[in-house]
């Protein structure tokens, strides 16, 4: 029997990762190695390479497949790339559908690594290459901005509670206000740094500004979404982007007895959803096309938030399209586009 392909499936977590090797032989038969765990650090990466070389045939193509898991997969992917290995980083929605096609219901590190290794030999995948350092810097900055905003909100709530208290020590109030002021200064610094990076890359700046012609969407929002998707490098459709952001619809229905509320999954990138929250509110008021969709949706729904989330999803699709086509927003063109579909209008709150 002839060995056709070898794939190393990698299920990665914060501190460890689990590996399994799938070998595809003639007749489309898969055989699997034992599953082995390694530390998610340089020592573990080296151990993985030695283990793979021991169990794989050097003359046969070997690929490494992992799922995009926040930032935990990035160091290993980079290390393998530098060693001239073929690396595939699959989007979560793709792996989810593959698992479903095999009727895999249990979920453990060992099972995930085994199925990912099979995914690597049975499907064609786009080779991974390191993302732009500029986009990585922008992603770090925009994420830090969100994290500081969350701290500012918490400090603001704390201050409000203290101010309502009886004879609260003045030092506490002054300290709280000082912290809020410091956070504000850092937030301004982040925006200045983002602007500095864009000024240093005229091509990126021009492309971002084209997308920001969407009414209600600002430069910082575009930068956040482009950075979180790394320039939409591994996305081939709006549906993939929607799923990655957690805007995909989840049905809760079984026969005639169970008919739960339809909602979005939220199993996706929270920074994208966070970035689109306020732009959607603005678009619902000042973007005539979006406003018409929003008004139509909320007339049929119990909550205005359903309309807000539908517009967030619509904006994300627009940003993806304009970025891919490197063009500006044309409101007259959008007026001729079909309104938000029934599926989009059934989204739950974000």
Buried (B, 14 or more C-beta within 10 A) or exposed (E): EEBBBBBBBBBBBEEBBBBBBBBBBEEEEBEBBEBBBBEBEEEBBEBBBEBBEEBBEEEEBBBBBBBBBEEBBBBBBBBBBEEEBBBBBBBBBBBBEBBEEEEEEEEEBBBBBBBBBBBBBBEEBEEBEEBBEBBBBBBEBBBBBBEBBEBBEEBEEBBEEBEEEEEEEEEEBEBBEEBBEEBEEBBEEBBEBBBEBBEEBEEBBEBBEBBBBBBBBBBBBBBBBBBBBBBBEBBEEBEBBBBBBBBBBBEEEEEEEEEEEBBBBBBBBBBBBBBBEBBBBBBBEEBEBBBBBBEBBBEEBEEEBBBBBBBBBBBBBBBBBBBBEEBEBEEEEBEEEEBBEEEBBBBBEB
